[in-house]
Every structure is written in structure tokens, then in C-alpha cells.
């Protein structure tokens, strides 16, 4: 819920500076970070859920910036 687990998504919006890059990272993080423990979510998360997920990641980033 807070964006931190196997992978820290709080900073992901900065690292992947477009929604397309962020989506690609969430789909398959291993294409960006070899040997990552972050699972591949492509085929697990329905495609329709990626846009709201990306929006949620942006809210995490904004909340962290306000601290």
C-alpha cells in the first residue's frame, strides 16, 4: 500500500519519467533491472488495471515529496 516492498515504487515515477516507461517497468521489471526480485506482472494484472496503478504510483511520489 505504501509503494515499498520488493521494489520501491515511491521513486519509480522519477526514474521512469513517462507513464509508458513506468508501465513497461511494472509489466516486466527484469527488462530494466536484471536479476530483480520484482515479479513480472504482465499477464497477472489485467491490462485495464495498469492505468489506475500508474496513477496510484504518482500519488505515492507526490505524498513522499510533501514530507
N, CA, C and O atoms as a GROMACS GRO file, in nm:
protein
  268
    1UNK      N    1   0.081  -0.120   0.000
    1UNK     CA    2   0.000   0.000   0.000
    1UNK      C    3   0.085   0.126   0.000
    1UNK      O    4   0.043   0.229  -0.054
    2UNK      N    5   0.204   0.120   0.060
    2UNK     CA    6   0.287   0.240   0.066
    2UNK      C    7   0.389   0.249  -0.046
    2UNK      O    8   0.469   0.342  -0.051
    3UNK      N    9   0.387   0.150  -0.137
    3UNK     CA   10   0.476   0.154  -0.252
    3UNK      C   11   0.612   0.092  -0.230
    3UNK      O   12   0.696   0.091  -0.320
    4UNK      N   13   0.636   0.040  -0.109
    4UNK     CA   14   0.766  -0.020  -0.081
    4UNK      C   15   0.745  -0.168  -0.047
    4UNK      O   16   0.669  -0.202   0.043
    5UNK      N   17   0.814  -0.251  -0.120
    5UNK     CA   18   0.808  -0.395  -0.099
    5UNK      C   19   0.936  -0.450  -0.157
    5UNK      O   20   1.046  -0.409  -0.119
    6UNK      N   21   0.923  -0.543  -0.248
    6UNK     CA   22   1.041  -0.595  -0.318
    6UNK      C   23   1.105  -0.482  -0.397
    6UNK      O   24   1.227  -0.477  -0.412
    7UNK      N   25   1.022  -0.394  -0.446
    7UNK     CA   26   1.069  -0.280  -0.526
    7UNK      C   27   1.010  -0.152  -0.467
    7UNK      O   28   0.895  -0.152  -0.424
    8UNK      N   29   1.086  -0.045  -0.464
    8UNK     CA   30   1.039   0.083  -0.413
    8UNK      C   31   0.975   0.161  -0.527
    8UNK      O   32   1.044   0.216  -0.612
    9UNK      N   33   0.842   0.165  -0.527
    9UNK     CA   34   0.771   0.237  -0.632
    9UNK      C   35   0.755   0.386  -0.602
    9UNK      O   36   0.711   0.461  -0.688
   10UNK      N   37   0.790   0.429  -0.482
   10UNK     CA   38   0.776   0.569  -0.445
   10UNK      C   39   0.861   0.656  -0.538
   10UNK      O   40   0.818   0.764  -0.578
   11UNK      N   41   0.979   0.612  -0.571
   11UNK     CA   42   1.069   0.688  -0.658
   11UNK      C   43   1.059   0.647  -0.805
   11UNK      O   44   1.128   0.704  -0.890
   12UNK      N   45   0.975   0.551  -0.836
   12UNK     CA   46   0.966   0.499  -0.972
   12UNK      C   47   0.923   0.605  -1.072
   12UNK      O   48   0.970   0.605  -1.186
   13UNK      N   49   0.834   0.695  -1.030
   13UNK     CA   50   0.788   0.799  -1.121
   13UNK      C   51   0.900   0.893  -1.165
   13UNK      O   52   0.894   0.950  -1.274
   14UNK      N   53   1.000   0.909  -1.082
   14UNK     CA   54   1.116   0.991  -1.118
   14UNK      C   55   1.210   0.914  -1.210
   14UNK      O   56   1.261   0.968  -1.308
   15UNK      N   57   1.231   0.789  -1.177
   15UNK     CA   58   1.324   0.707  -1.253
   15UNK      C   59   1.270   0.675  -1.392
   15UNK      O   60   1.344   0.678  -1.491
   16UNK      N   61   1.141   0.645  -1.399
   16UNK     CA   62   1.076   0.615  -1.527
   16UNK      C   63   0.987   0.734  -1.557
   16UNK      O   64   0.872   0.740  -1.512
   17UNK      N   65   1.039   0.828  -1.634
   17UNK     CA   66   0.983   0.962  -1.645
   17UNK      C   67   0.860   0.976  -1.734
   17UNK      O   68   0.806   1.086  -1.748
   18UNK      N   69   0.814   0.868  -1.792
   18UNK     CA   70   0.688   0.871  -1.867
   18UNK      C   71   0.600   0.758  -1.817
   18UNK      O   72   0.650   0.659  -1.763
   19UNK      N   73   0.472   0.773  -1.836
   19UNK     CA   74   0.380   0.666  -1.796
   19UNK      C   75   0.408   0.538  -1.875
   19UNK      O   76   0.389   0.428  -1.824
   20UNK      N   77   0.451   0.553  -1.998
   20UNK     CA   78   0.482   0.436  -2.081
   20UNK      C   79   0.600   0.358  -2.023
   20UNK      O   80   0.596   0.235  -2.018
   21UNK      N   81   0.705   0.430  -1.981
   21UNK     CA   82   0.821   0.363  -1.921
   21UNK      C   83   0.784   0.300  -1.787
   21UNK      O   84   0.826   0.188  -1.757
   22UNK      N   85   0.706   0.372  -1.708
   22UNK     CA   86   0.664   0.318  -1.579
   22UNK      C   87   0.578   0.194  -1.597
   22UNK      O   88   0.594   0.096  -1.524
   23UNK      N   89   0.489   0.198  -1.694
   23UNK     CA   90   0.406   0.081  -1.725
   23UNK      C   91   0.491  -0.037  -1.770
   23UNK      O   92   0.470  -0.150  -1.727
   24UNK      N   93   0.587  -0.010  -1.856
   24UNK     CA   94   0.676  -0.117  -1.904
   24UNK      C   95   0.754  -0.177  -1.787
   24UNK      O   96   0.774  -0.298  -1.782
   25UNK      N   97   0.800  -0.092  -1.694
   25UNK     CA   98   0.872  -0.141  -1.577
   25UNK      C   99   0.782  -0.231  -1.492
   25UNK      O  100   0.825  -0.339  -1.450
   26UNK      N  101   0.660  -0.188  -1.468
   26UNK     CA  102   0.569  -0.269  -1.386
   26UNK      C  103   0.531  -0.398  -1.459
   26UNK      O  104   0.518  -0.503  -1.397
   27UNK      N  105   0.514  -0.390  -1.590
   27UNK     CA  106   0.484  -0.511  -1.667
   27UNK      C  107   0.594  -0.616  -1.649
   27UNK      O  108   0.566  -0.732  -1.622
   28UNK      N  109   0.719  -0.573  -1.665
   28UNK     CA  110   0.831  -0.667  -1.657
   28UNK      C  111   0.957  -0.594  -1.612
   28UNK      O  112   1.036  -0.548  -1.695
   29UNK      N  113   0.975  -0.584  -1.482
   29UNK     CA  114   1.088  -0.510  -1.425
   29UNK      C  115   1.223  -0.567  -1.467
   29UNK      O  116   1.321  -0.494  -1.472
   30UNK      N  117   1.229  -0.696  -1.498
   30UNK     CA  118   1.358  -0.757  -1.531
   30UNK      C  119   1.417  -0.702  -1.661
   30UNK      O  120   1.537  -0.717  -1.684
   31UNK      N  121   1.335  -0.640  -1.745
   31UNK     CA  122   1.390  -0.579  -1.866
   31UNK      C  123   1.466  -0.451  -1.834
   31UNK      O  124   1.547  -0.404  -1.914
   32UNK      N  125   1.441  -0.395  -1.716
   32UNK     CA  126   1.509  -0.272  -1.672
   32UNK      C  127   1.615  -0.301  -1.568
   32UNK      O  128   1.720  -0.237  -1.565
   33UNK      N  129   1.588  -0.399  -1.480
   33UNK     CA  130   1.677  -0.432  -1.369
   33UNK      C  131   1.702  -0.584  -1.372
   33UNK      O  132   1.627  -0.660  -1.311
   34UNK      N  133   1.806  -0.626  -1.442
   34UNK     CA  134   1.835  -0.770  -1.446
   34UNK      C  135   1.852  -0.826  -1.305
   34UNK      O  136   1.904  -0.758  -1.216
   35UNK      N  137   1.809  -0.946  -1.284
   35UNK     CA  138   1.818  -1.016  -1.156
   35UNK      C  139   1.732  -0.954  -1.046
   35UNK      O  140   1.755  -0.980  -0.928
   36UNK      N  141   1.635  -0.871  -1.083
   36UNK     CA  142   1.546  -0.813  -0.983
   36UNK      C  143   1.459  -0.921  -0.920
   36UNK      O  144   1.432  -1.024  -0.981
   37UNK      N  145   1.417  -0.896  -0.798
   37UNK     CA  146   1.325  -0.987  -0.732
   37UNK      C  147   1.180  -0.946  -0.757
   37UNK      O  148   1.086  -1.017  -0.720
   38UNK      N  149   1.163  -0.832  -0.822
   38UNK     CA  150   1.030  -0.784  -0.855
   38UNK      C  151   0.969  -0.878  -0.960
   38UNK      O  152   1.031  -0.903  -1.063
   39UNK      N  153   0.851  -0.928  -0.935
   39UNK     CA  154   0.791  -1.021  -1.030
   39UNK      C  155   0.745  -0.952  -1.158
   39UNK      O  156   0.725  -0.830  -1.161
   40UNK      N  157   0.728  -1.030  -1.261
   40UNK     CA  158   0.668  -0.983  -1.385
   40UNK      C  159   0.517  -0.983  -1.365
   40UNK      O  160   0.458  -1.086  -1.332
   41UNK      N  161   0.455  -0.867  -1.386
   41UNK     CA  162   0.311  -0.856  -1.364
   41UNK      C  163   0.231  -0.869  -1.493
   41UNK      O  164   0.108  -0.878  -1.489
   42UNK      N  165   0.300  -0.868  -1.606
   42UNK     CA  166   0.230  -0.885  -1.734
   42UNK      C  167   0.160  -1.020  -1.735
   42UNK      O  168   0.222  -1.124  -1.709
   43UNK      N  169   0.031  -1.018  -1.765
   43UNK     CA  170  -0.047  -1.141  -1.766
   43UNK      C  171  -0.106  -1.176  -1.631
   43UNK      O  172  -0.193  -1.263  -1.622
   44UNK      N  173  -0.061  -1.109  -1.526
   44UNK     CA  174  -0.114  -1.131  -1.392
   44UNK      C  175  -0.212  -1.019  -1.356
   44UNK      O  176  -0.323  -1.045  -1.308
   45UNK      N  177  -0.170  -0.897  -1.379
   45UNK     CA  178  -0.256  -0.782  -1.358
   45UNK      C  179  -0.330  -0.756  -1.490
   45UNK      O  180  -0.266  -0.746  -1.595
   46UNK      N  181  -0.462  -0.745  -1.486
   46UNK     CA  182  -0.535  -0.715  -1.610
   46UNK      C  183  -0.489  -0.582  -1.671
   46UNK      O  184  -0.463  -0.487  -1.598
   47UNK      N  185  -0.480  -0.576  -1.801
   47UNK     CA  186  -0.433  -0.454  -1.870
   47UNK      C  187  -0.511  -0.332  -1.826
   47UNK      O  188  -0.453  -0.225  -1.811
   48UNK      N  189  -0.640  -0.346  -1.806
   48UNK     CA  190  -0.724  -0.232  -1.766
   48UNK      C  191  -0.684  -0.175  -1.630
   48UNK      O  192  -0.718  -0.061  -1.599
   49UNK      N  193  -0.613  -0.252  -1.550
   49UNK     CA  194  -0.574  -0.207  -1.417
   49UNK      C  195  -0.440  -0.132  -1.415
   49UNK      O  196  -0.404  -0.074  -1.313
   50UNK      N  197  -0.368  -0.132  -1.526
   50UNK     CA  198  -0.238  -0.065  -1.526
   50UNK      C  199  -0.250   0.086  -1.518
   50UNK      O  200  -0.172   0.150  -1.448
   51UNK      N  201  -0.346   0.147  -1.587
   51UNK     CA  202  -0.361   0.293  -1.582
   51UNK      C  203  -0.392   0.341  -1.440
   51UNK      O  204  -0.327   0.435  -1.394
   52UNK      N  205  -0.488   0.279  -1.369
   52UNK     CA  206  -0.510   0.322  -1.230
   52UNK      C  207  -0.389   0.294  -1.140
   52UNK      O  208  -0.363   0.370  -1.047
   53UNK      N  209  -0.316   0.188  -1.166
   53UNK     CA  210  -0.196   0.157  -1.089
   53UNK      C  211  -0.089   0.264  -1.109
   53UNK      O  212  -0.025   0.307  -1.013
   54UNK      N  213  -0.070   0.306  -1.232
   54UNK     CA  214   0.027   0.411  -1.263
   54UNK      C  215  -0.015   0.540  -1.191
   54UNK      O  216   0.070   0.609  -1.133
   55UNK      N  217  -0.143   0.572  -1.194
   55UNK     CA  218  -0.192   0.691  -1.125
   55UNK      C  219  -0.164   0.681  -0.975
   55UNK      O  220  -0.127   0.780  -0.912
   56UNK      N  221  -0.182   0.563  -0.919
   56UNK     CA  222  -0.154   0.543  -0.776
   56UNK      C  223  -0.006   0.562  -0.746
   56UNK      O  224   0.029   0.622  -0.644
   57UNK      N  225   0.080   0.512  -0.830
   57UNK     CA  226   0.224   0.530  -0.810
   57UNK      C  227   0.258   0.679  -0.809
   57UNK      O  228   0.341   0.722  -0.730
   58UNK      N  229   0.194   0.756  -0.895
   58UNK     CA  230   0.217   0.901  -0.895
   58UNK      C  231   0.171   0.966  -0.763
   58UNK      O  232   0.233   1.061  -0.717
   59UNK      N  233   0.064   0.915  -0.703
   59UNK     CA  234   0.020   0.971  -0.575
   59UNK      C  235   0.122   0.940  -0.465
   59UNK      O  236   0.142   1.022  -0.375
   60UNK      N  237   0.186   0.823  -0.472
   60UNK     CA  238   0.290   0.789  -0.376
   60UNK      C  239   0.407   0.887  -0.386
   60UNK      O  240   0.461   0.932  -0.285
   61UNK      N  241   0.444   0.916  -0.508
   61UNK     CA  242   0.554   1.008  -0.534
   61UNK      C  243   0.520   1.147  -0.478
   61UNK      O  244   0.603   1.210  -0.412
   62UNK      N  245   0.399   1.195  -0.505
   62UNK     CA  246   0.358   1.327  -0.457
   62UNK      C  247   0.353   1.332  -0.304
   62UNK      O  248   0.395   1.430  -0.244
   63UNK      N  249   0.304   1.226  -0.242
   63UNK     CA  250   0.297   1.221  -0.096
   63UNK      C  251   0.436   1.224  -0.035
   63UNK      O  252   0.459   1.289   0.066
   64UNK      N  253   0.530   1.153  -0.096
   64UNK     CA  254   0.668   1.150  -0.045
   64UNK      C  255   0.732   1.288  -0.060
   64UNK      O  256   0.811   1.329   0.026
   65UNK      N  257   0.700   1.360  -0.166
   65UNK     CA  258   0.758   1.491  -0.189
   65UNK      C  259   0.708   1.593  -0.087
   65UNK      O  260   0.776   1.692  -0.060
   66UNK      N  261   0.590   1.571  -0.031
   66UNK     CA  262   0.533   1.664   0.067
   66UNK      C  263   0.588   1.644   0.207
   66UNK      O  264   0.564   1.727   0.295
   67UNK      N  265   0.659   1.537   0.228
   67UNK     CA  266   0.714   1.509   0.362
   67UNK      C  267   0.835   1.592   0.391
   67UNK      O  268   0.894   1.581   0.498
   0.00000   0.00000   0.00000
